[in-house]
Amino acid sequence: MIKKFNDFNYYEVLRIPYTASPFEIRQAYKYMLALYEENSLATYSLFGEDERKQILSKIEDAFLTLIDDEKRNAYDSDLVRSGQAPDTLLTAREKKRAIPIFHTSKARAHNSSLVPMKKKLQEGEAGDLATTMLERDQICGKDLRNLRESLGIELEEIFQATKISPTALSAIEKDDVVNLPPKIYLVSFLKSYAEALQLDPEQVVHGYIKNIFL
């Protein structure tokens, strides 16, 4: 039996894992609002106005609950008690939060500004590599990684510039279809990645999507 939207829990509403970070929650919230807004081409003909308002209201409730640590902990406990989530939910989220993404010294070095990365882009000599990549009909994650590395830019710097989670960035560069974000998110992430490297976002999105999904 297909589960109805009204029966979704808040994580299912936002299409995020139980261990989602606050950043991932905010990103999912923005995309879900865009997906169900009145002028959305993706859902325009699928829902009546009243149904759309109910969906948007639940998306709002999901966001306000999951973005607040106290409310989220209480909600997670209710999910566990009702059997809708595994008993390990709370401990799994705590473990994820306790593991630093970067060493503190490195994070501080990149938090001040994006000047170092911009300087590398200005001084880099990867023009031929970028041109060759964009001339192809399909673009793979390895192409993006090779260009980034040829410019001497670390993945951490892309994270700082785009705020895309390192997990998603790594999946993009590896063409890791299993761990790639949903297509609606992926398009936005690719645009941000391209802009960080001063590439044409539309060409990157078109080439990458065609390589992965066609």
KANOR-V861746 format. One record per run of one state. SS is the DSSP state (a for helix, b for strand, c for the rest). FROM is the first residue (numbers start at 0). LEN is the number of residues. If there is no record, write none. Layout:
BEGIN
SS/FROM/LEN
SS/FROM/LEN
END
This chain:
BEGIN
c/0/4
a/4/3
c/7/2
a/9/5
c/14/7
a/21/15
c/36/12
a/48/18
c/66/2
a/68/13
c/81/7
a/88/10
c/98/5
a/103/8
c/111/3
a/114/9
c/123/3
a/126/9
c/135/5
a/140/10
c/150/4
a/154/8
c/162/3
a/165/9
c/174/8
a/182/14
c/196/4
a/200/13
c/213/1
END
